[in-house]
């Protein structure tokens, strides 16, 4: 699968919003994303960024992995490389691969490639119902967790603390690739 998720993401976001009995205005208030932008995304007139999808999925009570998996309509036990949904942020070039066969289970694995100089920020709400560990596979990742910044090199693994606004940043001229392991908070 590749970046053909745009139309499926639009339909999935609209269905999730309606299933939860939310108006566009209510989702806008919960997510901090404007009602106009939500409408443009749902109508397929705008390609959402990673940050926007993070805010919307958090407001809907699901992870970004679950949102992408629902758009892919995948529920399987084996995820071969060519079957793993990939999504690229149109703004930053951030590329996200849902590695896990199914999302929303006890553990989700997500592989990310962050281009040189790119940065992606997520609000605290994205982390309120999940726990994250980040394992750097290649390159350098500057990760800001609230007011604390961690610089992670190849092989380093960070377990996130209490929910806080976070930012992933590649401070180098080389791509950074990392794996995020996500579990639900108990």
VMD Tcl script that draws the C-alpha trace (Angstrom):
set ca {
  {0.00 0.00 0.00}
  {1.20 3.52 -0.55}
  {0.14 7.10 -0.30}
  {-3.22 6.40 -1.92}
  {-4.83 6.77 1.52}
  {-6.08 10.34 1.02}
  {-9.64 9.52 -0.12}
  {-9.94 6.63 2.35}
  {-8.75 8.85 5.22}
  {-11.37 11.46 4.29}
  {-14.19 8.89 4.39}
  {-12.86 7.27 7.59}
  {-12.56 10.59 9.46}
  {-16.08 11.56 8.50}
  {-17.46 8.15 9.53}
  {-15.63 8.21 12.88}
  {-16.86 11.72 13.61}
  {-20.46 10.77 12.81}
  {-20.24 7.45 14.72}
  {-19.27 9.45 17.81}
  {-22.19 11.85 17.29}
  {-19.88 14.80 16.73}
  {-20.58 17.75 14.48}
  {-17.74 19.34 12.57}
  {-17.80 22.19 15.10}
  {-17.58 19.77 18.06}
  {-14.62 17.93 16.53}
  {-12.99 21.29 15.80}
  {-13.34 22.28 19.44}
  {-11.96 18.95 20.71}
  {-9.04 18.84 18.29}
  {-8.07 22.47 17.86}
  {-8.38 22.00 14.07}
  {-10.64 24.55 12.38}
  {-14.09 23.46 11.29}
  {-13.29 24.65 7.76}
  {-10.15 22.48 7.60}
  {-12.06 19.43 8.90}
  {-14.65 19.98 6.18}
  {-11.94 20.33 3.51}
  {-10.25 17.10 4.69}
  {-13.53 15.17 4.82}
  {-14.46 16.40 1.34}
  {-11.06 15.39 -0.02}
  {-10.17 19.00 -0.85}
  {-7.13 19.06 1.48}
  {-4.43 16.52 2.28}
  {-3.99 16.53 6.08}
  {-0.56 16.80 7.66}
  {0.75 14.35 10.26}
  {0.19 16.93 12.98}
  {-3.44 17.50 11.93}
  {-4.13 13.76 11.73}
  {-2.59 13.34 15.19}
  {-4.83 16.03 16.63}
  {-7.94 14.63 14.95}
  {-7.25 11.00 15.91}
  {-6.53 12.06 19.51}
  {-9.82 13.98 19.67}
  {-11.62 10.89 18.30}
  {-9.99 8.70 20.99}
  {-7.89 6.55 18.67}
  {-4.24 6.37 17.67}
  {-2.94 7.54 14.33}
  {-2.17 3.87 13.56}
  {-5.80 2.93 14.20}
  {-6.98 5.74 11.94}
  {-4.73 4.62 9.10}
  {-5.63 0.95 9.60}
  {-9.34 1.78 9.51}
  {-8.78 3.70 6.30}
  {-7.01 0.62 4.93}
  {-9.72 -1.63 6.41}
  {-7.09 -4.11 7.45}
  {-7.57 -6.70 10.20}
  {-4.99 -9.42 9.80}
  {-2.32 -11.37 11.72}
  {0.48 -11.16 9.16}
  {1.52 -7.88 7.57}
  {3.92 -8.41 4.72}
  {6.04 -5.41 3.79}
  {4.04 -4.66 0.65}
  {0.77 -4.80 2.65}
  {1.80 -2.33 5.36}
  {0.01 1.01 4.94}
  {2.38 3.89 4.24}
  {1.41 7.53 4.56}
  {3.54 10.56 3.75}
  {2.90 13.97 5.28}
  {2.51 16.39 2.36}
  {3.99 19.24 4.39}
  {7.16 17.70 5.86}
  {7.78 14.51 3.86}
  {7.52 12.51 7.12}
  {6.81 8.93 6.04}
  {4.93 6.57 8.35}
  {4.56 2.80 7.89}
  {2.06 0.87 10.05}
  {4.15 -2.27 10.63}
  {1.76 -4.14 12.93}
  {-0.74 -6.53 11.32}
  {-3.64 -4.91 13.18}
  {-3.96 -1.66 15.04}
  {-5.64 -1.06 18.35}
  {-4.26 -4.27 19.83}
  {-1.99 -4.63 22.84}
  {1.00 -3.37 20.83}
  {1.38 -1.30 17.68}
  {4.65 -0.85 15.79}
  {5.16 2.13 13.50}
  {8.26 2.80 11.39}
  {8.93 6.44 10.57}
  {11.36 8.15 8.24}
  {11.92 11.81 9.03}
  {13.63 13.79 6.26}
  {16.59 16.10 7.00}
  {15.50 19.25 8.83}
  {11.87 18.07 9.20}
  {9.87 18.49 12.36}
  {6.47 17.10 13.37}
  {4.68 18.23 16.53}
  {1.78 16.59 18.35}
  {-0.34 17.97 21.21}
  {-0.51 16.34 24.65}
  {-3.88 14.75 23.80}
  {-2.23 12.34 21.35}
  {-0.39 10.72 24.28}
  {-3.15 10.68 26.92}
  {-4.38 7.14 26.28}
  {-1.20 5.51 24.97}
  {2.39 4.81 26.02}
  {5.24 5.19 23.54}
  {8.79 3.96 23.16}
  {10.99 5.32 20.39}
  {13.92 3.26 19.03}
  {16.21 5.03 16.56}
  {17.22 2.72 13.68}
  {19.26 5.20 11.60}
  {20.36 8.81 12.01}
  {19.73 11.30 14.79}
  {16.38 12.27 16.32}
  {15.88 15.34 18.51}
  {12.74 14.60 20.50}
  {11.10 17.27 22.65}
  {8.80 16.01 25.39}
  {7.20 19.02 27.06}
  {10.17 21.24 27.99}
  {12.69 18.36 27.97}
  {14.71 17.59 24.82}
  {16.34 14.23 24.15}
  {18.88 13.74 21.36}
  {18.72 10.10 20.28}
  {21.30 8.37 18.09}
  {21.19 5.03 16.28}
  {20.31 2.25 18.75}
  {18.99 4.60 21.48}
  {15.54 3.85 22.88}
  {13.39 6.33 24.82}
  {10.29 5.56 26.87}
  {8.04 8.60 27.04}
  {6.92 9.91 30.42}
  {3.63 11.52 31.36}
  {1.57 12.90 28.45}
  {3.00 16.18 27.16}
  {3.14 18.05 23.87}
  {5.91 16.44 21.80}
  {7.96 17.23 18.73}
  {10.02 14.91 16.54}
  {12.84 16.77 14.75}
  {15.66 15.69 12.47}
  {18.49 18.18 13.12}
  {20.84 16.65 10.54}
  {21.28 16.55 6.76}
  {20.64 12.78 6.68}
  {17.31 10.96 6.96}
  {16.35 9.63 10.39}
  {14.49 6.33 10.68}
  {12.93 5.14 13.94}
  {10.43 2.67 15.30}
  {7.64 3.68 17.67}
  {6.10 1.00 19.88}
  {2.67 2.03 21.17}
  {0.58 0.41 23.91}
  {-2.65 1.51 25.53}
  {-2.50 3.06 28.98}
  {-4.16 0.79 31.53}
}
mol new
graphics top color blue
foreach p $ca { graphics top sphere $p radius 0.5 }
foreach p [lrange $ca 0 end-1] q [lrange $ca 1 end] { graphics top cylinder $p $q radius 0.2 }
display resetview
